[in-house]
Structure formats: structure tokens, C-alpha cells
Amino acid sequence: MESFNFADLVNQSVKGVHPGEILAGQLSDNGLSQKELASLIGKSTPVINDIIKGRRDINAEIAVLLENVFSLKAEEWMKYQVAYDIDKMRNSDEVKEQASCIKDWNVIKEEVNMTQIKKDVTFTGRLKEDIKAIYDYADVSGIDEFTQLSTSKKKCFKKSMKLQTDEHNLFTWVLRARHLSKTQPALATAFDPRKSQELENKLNNLIYYNKVDVEQQVEKTLNEYGIHYVSLEHLPKVPLDGYAFWKGANPTIVLTKRHNKIDNYAFSLMHELGHVNLHLVNDHDGDFIDIEKETPSIDKEAEANEFAQKALSRGHAEDLLALYKKLKNPYVASKVFTNLAPRIGINPSILAGQYQHYRDSYSICRDIIQHIAEN
């Protein structure tokens, strides 16, 4: 058998070489037989033969005994045994699969807020099963598709110019929103944009009265018109008010109630309805994640804003704008809006909110801003 240059072996990684091969080289270089070596170290000849054939490993005892026969230290014998064992494990299909799972899991944890995901996913503690549960949750087939989804969603994020944004929480929120939408019962009605005005009127009526079950009634009404509705709490550093997307046979509107005020809620609701009517109905692959920002720099966001403004004005947009221009004294405005609201069927909070936006001052007319009525 070819002998080894042991000086080179010490300085190089010997992959896939069982130390038995090195032992065979040492026997040849030193003119010893397997039987003679067995006698020297107090082991049987079959033990030596098994080591040389790679059927038996060199342990610490044998390494120390070999050190007294050959020039290699016990640590070197053990080094080659460990290198062989590690290489063997790296080439094990089972270990490869587990190592791949560990890498994928680490990537997943970098992309999402796992504490939030655990609200929806039950983990078993078996990594392969838990990763599959995440993939099923996100509707993807593997890690590449998962990271592509994360990247694509983050590109949709229109970052706030006022507040810090945590992209991991944003992506997590999107996954939760889509998951909750998927778990809802199928709707009996398909969405019909021709009934948009009818739907807007019903929603405006619910918002005007703002009764204790207003959100449940909004959900019921949207469902009747073929739109899924999800209410989802916001996450830290996520200045997000709403989300609209189309999955399966119907669109979904998701709201956060981040400010818990009826005027914010109403505008976000109509804004997302605008996306459904103007954009998603013709492009089911669209994605509209609405982050707080100073100005709508994207045309479709501006279109949804205009839709919401018009819908909430109930045909009085021009007259209301003229009123906002005329009202110079904000302290008089609250009384004007309170008296006007029942005549035109618009919640006074909506009028106050629009006026605040027009004046770019959110400290005025706060006395008539209502919170969302809850049970």
C-alpha cells in the first residue's frame, strides 16, 4: 500500500480517509505485520484488521497505544479519526437534511417575528415539520419562494417618512393577514364593482351611526358584497392602516384600527375599497399595503385616496371643500359640523377629520372626534 507523507497530512484536511488507511501505511513503513502490532498493543489481530478495513474506529485507548509504536502522537490519530467522522456525517443524507433544515430555519427567523407567527402556527419541536408548517402558512413550497415572497412584500412597503418601520414586523403582519383571510368561510357572493355605490352607501350609514357593533356590521356588509374582511392588531414600528389583496375567488380588506378613531377607520376602509374597485378587480396579483406617509407618491395610492375622499363625502365633496375654505375659525367648526352632519348623513368625525387634514392641524375639532364603537 502507498505510504503517507505524514508531515503533509498534519497540515492538510484529509477528507474521507479512515485512519485505518494511515495505520496500514505505518505498518508498511515500519515493516510490521498486523499480528505483530496486535501483540505489541495487546489487541487481537481481527481488531487491527477491522481498523485497517475501516470497520472499526480508533478510540483514545488505541491512539495512546499506537503513539508508543509509531511516530504519530495520540492527538494526531484522534485528529484523523474525528476528521473522518465529521466528513462521514457531512455526507450522511439524514445529517444533510437536518443541516439544511437548520439553515432554512435561521433564514425564516431573520425574516419574520416568530412570536407573532406562533399565534397562528402550532409547532411540534420537530424542525422539518415546523418548517413545513411555516411554508404552508405562507403558501410557499420552499425557502427560495419564502425569501422571494418576503422581498416582494417589502418592495410594496411604502415606508413612512415620519415613523420608523420594522420590515420584519411588516412582513409578519402581511403573512398573518393573508392567513386569517384564508381561514375564513367561503363567500356566497362574487364581488361586483357595479354595486360599488350601493356598498359605499351602506358602509357610510354604518359609520354615521357608529353603533357598538359597527365593525361586525362592516364585516357582514362587505361579506354580502363578496369581500373578505380581517381586523388585525398592528405591531410595533408598523405605521400601517390597511391592506387590500385578492386571493382565490374574492378580494380581502384588512384594517388595523391603529388610531381607533372612526374618521381614520372610515378613510382606511374606503381607501382599501378604492383599491379593490379601481385596481384589484382588474389585477388579482396586485398588492396594496398602505403605510402612513406624508404624500401619496404612487399614482394608485393617490387614486385610492381620491376614491375614499369622494365616497365619504357622499356627493358633497365640492361643497364641503368650499366650507373648509370658508371656516377660518376652528373653534366654530365643531359646532358647524355637528349641525351639518345629520343633514347630509356624514358622521361629524368624518367632517372634522377632513377639516383637520385640510388645515394640516390635528389638534382642532378634537372634541367631536369619535372612537370606534366596540362591544
C-alpha positions, 0 to 999 in steps of 0.5 A: 500500500502507498505510504503517507507523507505524514508531515503533509497530512498534519497540515492538510484536511484529509477528507474521507480517509479512515485512519485505518488507511494511515495505520496500514501505511505505518505498518508498511513503513515500519515493516510490521505485520498486523499480528505483530502490532496486535501483540505489541498493543495487546489487541487481537489481530481481527481488531487491527484488521477491522481498523485497517478495513475501516470497520472499526474506529480508533478510540483514545485507548488505541491512539495512546497505544499506537503513539508508543509504536509509531511516530504519530502522537495520540492527538494526531490519530484522534485528529484523523479519526474525528476528521473522518467522522465529521466528513462521514456525517457531512455526507450522511443524507439524514445529517444533510437534511437536518443541516439544511433544515437548520439553515432554512430555519435561521433564514425564516427567523431573520425574516419574520417575528416568530412570536407573532407567527406562533399565534397562528402556527402550532409547532411540534419541536420537530424542525422539518415539520415546523418548517413545513408548517411555516411554508404552508402558512405562507403558501410557499413550497420552499425557502427560495419562494419564502425569501422571494415572497418576503422581498416582494412584500417589502418592495410594496412597503411604502415606508413612512417618512415620519415613523420608523418601520420594522420590515420584519414586523411588516412582513409578519403582519402581511403573512398573518393577514393573508392567513386569517383571510384564508381561514375564513368561510367561503363567500356566497357572493362574487364581488361586483364593482357595479354595486360599488355605490350601493356598498359605499352607501351602506358602509357610510350609514354604518359609520354615521351611526357608529353603533357598538357593533359597527365593525361586525356590521362592516364585516357582514356588509362587505361579506354580502358584497363578496369581500373578505374582511380581517381586523388585525392588531398592528405591531410595533414600528408598523405605521400601517392602516390597511391592506387590500389583496385578492386571493382565490375567488374574492378580494380581502380588506384588512384594517388595523384600527391603529388610531381607533378613531372612526374618521381614520377607520372610515378613510382606511376602509374606503381607501382599501375599497378604492383599491379593490374597485379601481385596481384589484378587480382588474389585477388579482396579483396586485398588492396594496399595503398602505403605510402612513406617509406624508404624500401619496407618491404612487399614482394608485395610492393617490387614486385610492385616496381620491376614491375614499375622499369622494365616497365619504363625502357622499356627493358633497365633496365640492361643497364641503371643500368650499366650507373648509375654505370658508371656516377660518375659525376652528373653534366654530367648526365643531359646532358647524359640523355637528349641525351639518352632519345629520343633514347630509348623513356624514358622521361629524368625525368624518367632517372634522377629520377632513377639516383637520387634514385640510388645515394640516392641524390635528389638534382642532375639532378634537372634541367631536372626534369619535372612537370606534364603537366596540362591544 
